[in-house]
Amino acid sequence: MKTSNLFDSFRHSSLVTKLLVGLVVLIWLVVGILVVGGVTLFTEQRSQAQQAPTVTLTPTSAAVGSGIVVEGRGWQPGHTVVIYLDEASHGAVASVVVDSQGRFTTSFLVPADFRWQSGATVPVLAQTEDTGLSATASLNISSSLPAPTRTR
């Protein structure tokens, strides 16, 4: 059937037929807008979560030798996150693979170090190996090293 014949048939059809065709077209437009809008909203939410990862510590104050639990949210699933105490140049204290929900949990022991012999507030850096995505939290380390004693 030629297109011109189809349009002629439509033009000469009843008002009810024209309204039904118009309604079907309108429904398909609404469905299309909802699908495109939903995909866009889902993509935006996912990218915002990936742009703003977080890391929390439990407890936030501890002594040398204490265990610290590190929890992360909003990370890229499947990536490895490395945990550093103070800064990356001093070596990692833990590493963990992010789960499918963008979360991770790991732990480490606060090592003895002369830098916090008198107590200190130290940044804990969580950073992915491949993308460089990172987040930090503060850890208050209390002085628990024994004072040096003189030897004869």
Secondary structure, DSSP 4 states (H G I P E B T S, - for coil): --HHHHHHHHHTS-HHHHHHHHHHHHHHHHHHHHHHHHHHHHHHHHHHHHHS-EEEEESSEEETT-EEEEEEESPPTT-EEEEEES-GGG-EEEEEE--TTS-EEEEEEPPP-GGGTT-EEEEEEEEETTT--EEEEEEEEEP-SPPP----
